[in-house]
């Protein structure tokens, strides 16, 4: 683009020089032929006003190109600033939602420890409204449903974690197994335990202890 502008300016300067020489009656110089005097006929055939108009048009074109280049640069800078501002606003909004979700989850945990499972569920619901991809919150709510003997809802929460968030999540598999155990669904209970072992082979001792506690609680 810059090289093209330089060519335009060179042509523009050359045209001005020619006009100036013509008006002064000086010969035009050719790089190959040397000085060549303008004849009276040549001089008389030149439309000076037309040449001046052409020069003005060339100058206008060059100025417009420069303005367009500056405008394009300004637009790009404005766009990048807008993208950066949008990213910052999104990050701040996300941080605020996470803070509010953590606050609700903490209040839910407190209600759970006090045995108020319905209240705990309400807090977990609010936490999920703010941050929908927290496996911890879904698992906590599933445990509340188990304590309330709402096993279907517990299984749904566990399944959401396993399908949408983390297939290997140990607590989701174990809470799911617990719900099936209370429903006397031996097949799905055994499958959930097997999946817990398969996805978490380093936690086999803990899994066996957890399964044993389920039997003691029933």
C-alpha positions in Angstrom: 0.0 0.0 0.0 2.8 2.4 0.9 4.7 1.7 -2.3 1.5 2.4 -4.3 1.1 5.7 -2.5 4.7 6.6 -3.4 4.1 6.0 -7.0 1.0 8.2 -6.9 3.1 11.0 -5.3 5.8 10.6 -7.9 3.3 10.9 -10.7 1.8 13.9 -9.0 5.1 15.7 -8.6 6.1 14.9 -12.2 2.9 16.4 -13.5 3.4 19.6 -11.4 6.9 19.9 -12.8 5.7 19.6 -16.3 3.0 22.2 -15.8 5.5 24.5 -14.2 7.9 24.1 -17.1 5.2 24.6 -19.7 4.0 27.8 -18.1 7.6 29.1 -17.9 8.3 28.1 -21.5 11.1 25.7 -20.5 11.8 22.5 -22.3 10.7 19.1 -20.9 13.5 16.7 -20.2 13.4 13.1 -21.2 15.8 10.7 -19.5 16.7 9.0 -22.8 16.4 11.8 -25.4 17.7 14.7 -23.4 16.2 18.2 -23.5 13.3 18.7 -25.9 11.9 22.1 -26.6 8.1 22.5 -26.7 7.0 23.8 -30.0 4.4 26.6 -30.2 2.0 24.0 -31.6 2.6 21.7 -28.6 2.2 24.5 -26.2 -1.0 25.7 -27.8 -2.6 22.3 -27.7 -2.2 21.9 -23.9 -5.4 22.5 -21.9 -3.9 24.0 -18.7 -7.1 24.1 -16.8 -7.8 20.4 -17.6 -4.3 19.6 -16.4 -4.9 21.5 -13.2 -8.2 19.7 -12.7 -6.5 16.4 -13.2 -3.9 17.3 -10.6 -6.6 18.3 -8.1 -8.4 15.0 -8.7 -5.2 13.1 -8.2 -4.6 14.9 -5.0 -8.1 14.2 -3.8 -7.7 10.5 -4.6 -4.4 10.3 -2.6 -5.9 12.2 0.3 -8.9 9.8 0.4 -6.7 6.8 0.4 -4.8 8.2 3.3 -8.0 8.9 5.2 -9.3 5.4 4.5 -6.1 3.9 5.8 -6.3 5.9 9.0 -9.9 5.1 9.4 -9.2 1.4 9.0 -6.5 1.5 11.6 -8.8 3.3 14.0 -11.6 0.8 13.4 -9.3 -2.1 14.2 -8.0 -0.5 17.4 -11.6 0.3 18.5 -12.6 -3.3 17.8 -9.8 -4.7 19.8 -10.5 -2.4 22.7 -14.2 -3.5 22.6 -13.2 -7.2 22.6 -10.9 -6.6 25.6 -13.6 -4.7 27.5 -16.2 -7.4 26.8 -13.8 -10.1 28.0 -13.1 -8.2 31.2 -16.8 -7.7 31.8 -17.5 -11.4 31.3 -14.7 -12.4 33.7 -16.0 -10.1 36.3 -19.5 -11.3 35.9 -18.3 -14.9 36.2 -16.3 -14.2 39.3 -19.4 -12.6 40.9 -21.5 -15.6 40.1 -19.0 -18.0 41.5 -18.8 -16.0 44.7 -22.5 -16.0 45.1 -22.7 -19.7 44.3 -20.1 -20.5 46.9 -22.0 -18.5 49.5 -25.2 -20.4 48.8 -23.4 -23.7 48.8 -21.8 -22.9 52.2 -25.2 -22.1 53.6 -26.6 -25.3 52.2 -23.8 -27.3 53.8 -24.6 -25.6 57.1 -28.3 -26.5 56.8 -27.3 -30.1 55.9 -25.2 -30.5 59.0 -28.2 -29.3 61.0 -30.4 -32.0 59.5 -32.5 -29.4 57.6 -32.3 -31.1 54.2 -35.1 -29.1 52.5 -33.5 -25.8 53.4 -30.1 -27.2 52.2 -31.7 -28.1 48.8 -33.1 -24.6 48.4 -29.5 -23.2 48.9 -28.1 -25.7 46.5 -30.7 -24.8 43.9 -29.7 -21.1 44.2 -26.0 -22.1 43.8 -26.8 -24.1 40.7 -28.7 -21.1 39.2 -25.5 -19.1 39.4 -23.0 -21.8 38.4 -24.4 -24.7 36.5 -21.3 -26.8 36.1 -20.4 -27.6 39.7 -20.3 -31.3 40.3 -19.9 -30.7 44.1 -23.2 -28.8 44.3 -25.2 -31.5 42.4 -23.6 -34.2 44.5 -24.5 -32.4 47.7 -28.1 -32.0 46.6 -28.2 -35.7 45.6 -27.2 -36.6 49.1 -30.0 -34.4 50.5 -32.5 -36.2 48.3 -31.2 -39.6 49.6 -31.7 -38.4 53.2 -35.2 -37.4 52.2 -35.7 -40.8 50.5 -36.3 -39.1 47.2 -34.1 -41.6 45.4 -35.2 -40.8 41.9 -34.2 -37.1 42.2 -30.9 -38.2 43.7 -30.2 -40.5 40.8 -31.1 -37.7 38.4 -28.5 -35.4 40.0 -25.8 -38.0 40.0 -26.5 -38.9 36.3 -26.3 -35.2 35.3 -22.8 -35.1 36.9 -21.7 -38.3 35.1 -23.2 -37.4 31.7 -22.5 -33.6 31.6 -19.7 -32.8 33.9 -17.3 -35.6 34.9 -17.8 -39.3 34.0 -15.3 -40.5 36.6 -16.8 -38.6 39.5 -16.5 -41.0 42.5 -19.1 -39.4 44.7 -21.7 -39.4 41.9 -21.2 -43.1 41.3 -21.4 -44.0 45.0 -24.4 -41.8 45.7 -26.1 -43.3 42.6 -25.3 -46.8 44.0 -26.7 -45.8 47.4 -30.0 -44.7 45.8 -30.3 -47.9 43.8 -29.5 -49.9 47.0 -32.4 -48.2 48.8 -34.7 -49.0 45.9 -33.7 -52.6 46.1 -32.4 -52.4 42.5 -29.6 -54.9 42.8 -28.6 -54.8 39.1 -28.1 -51.0 38.8 -26.5 -51.0 42.3 -23.9 -53.5 41.2 -23.3 -51.7 37.9 -22.8 -48.3 39.7 -20.3 -49.9 42.1 -18.5 -51.6 39.2 -18.3 -48.2 37.4 -17.0 -46.5 40.5 -14.2 -49.1 40.7 -13.4 -49.0 37.0 -13.1 -45.2 36.9 -11.3 -44.9 40.2 -9.0 -47.9 40.7 -6.8 -45.9 43.1 -9.8 -45.5 45.5 -10.8 -49.2 45.8 -10.3 -49.3 49.6 -12.4 -46.3 50.1 -15.1 -47.7 47.8 -15.3 -50.9 49.7 -15.6 -49.1 53.0 -18.4 -46.8 51.6 -20.3 -49.8 50.3 -20.0 -51.5 53.7 -21.5 -48.4 55.4 -24.5 -48.5 53.1 -25.3 -52.0 54.3 -25.0 -51.0 57.9 -27.3 -48.0 57.5 -30.1 -50.1 56.0 
